[in-house]
Amino acid sequence: MNKYSIIIKVYEAGSISKAAAQSSYSQSAVSQVIASVENELGFPLFKRLKTGVVLTEEGKMILPAFQNIAREESNIRQMALSITGICEGRISIGAIPGVGRQWLPDIIKGFSVNYPKVSYDLVHGVAEEIQKELCGGRIDCGLTTAFPVSHELKFTPLYEDEFIVLLPAGHFLADREEIGLSEIAGEPLILPDSRLDSSLEDIFIRNHFTPNIYLRGRDEISMLKMIENGLGIGVLSGLGIGGLPISDGVVCRRFQERYVRVVGISVRKNQKQPLLTDKFTEFAGTYIKKAAGC
């Protein structure tokens, strides 16, 4: 790990001691690296606080350059390994809920068969969080949705994830095979956190539908329990509820209109990606297309 990577690690951890522990360096060694770089540049990179460290204004300005250097060093290392027929290293992957649970285990398992010397860092979060991590250079790629997409990112659409209506078993609409959006107008709705992605909000706006939102959440299992207890009607994606235990007290129905969100892979735009990132995104893309039946 070069000196710039250590600076980045301290910034991400917000603490010299935490960065040292994560990097297998002593705290004094990390402090010496920081002091050396600060002396070399002629200005401080971090403000010392009681709770840890934060970047100075000068540090914020130069951080992207450090991230580019660290990324290029990683790319050179991976290129050299590729030339010698070896592919190893570490890749950081971000994934939204559902995607990480449904696809990521199989993707990593399959990729590890071809590249057994690769290790992984996984970041789980909502679409907005994954995009921020990508733009900041803290992860290499993100399995996320199309809404919203930062202008700094390149998004490759791969899968249409259909939204499903979930009703308490005794609800008057539960015996219907399909349900129109207008039929749930006025009903108390249990919806995912809007920061997961804005696809559902976009659907409501396009259809001039004003939802009666009773509850928003990130924990699908808790939301299913709320629906089972008759607190409202859920609208969740197929991936979001895939693989979860759904009791007989909850009935799943399709929308008549077939509403979907687009799921795919995001990487940083206008930057050469590390070789390992290219290989992983290609493998993941192939897997997702097969899962979608493409």
ZIMOHU-V553559 format. One line per field, one symbol per residue. ss: DSSP state (A for helix, B for strand, O for the rest). burial: # if it has 9 or more other ideal C-beta (glycine too) atoms within 8 Angstrom, else .. Layout:
ss->???
burial->???
//
This chain:
ss->OOAAAAAAAAAAAOOAAAAAAAAOOOAAAAAAAAAAAAAAAOOOOBBBBOOBBBBOAAAAAAAAAAAAAAAAAAAAAAAAAAAOOOOBBBBBBBBOOOAAAAAAAAAAAAAAAAOOBBBBBBBBOOAAAAAAAAAOOOOOBBBBBOOOOOOOBBBBBBBBBBBBBBBBOOOOOOOOOBBOAAAAOOOBBBBBOOOOOOAAAAAAAAOOOOOBBBBBBOOAAAAAAAAAOOOOBBBBBAAAAOOOOOOOOBBBBBBOOOOBBBBBBBBBOOOOOOAAAAAAAAAAAAAAAAAOOO
burial->...########.####.###..#.#.#.###.##.###..#...##.....##.##.##..##..######.###.###.##....#.#.##############..##.###..#..#.####..##.###.###.#.#########.#...#.##.##.#########.#.##....#.#..##..#####.#.#####.###....#..#..#.#..#..##.###..############.......##.###...##########....#########.###.###..#..
//
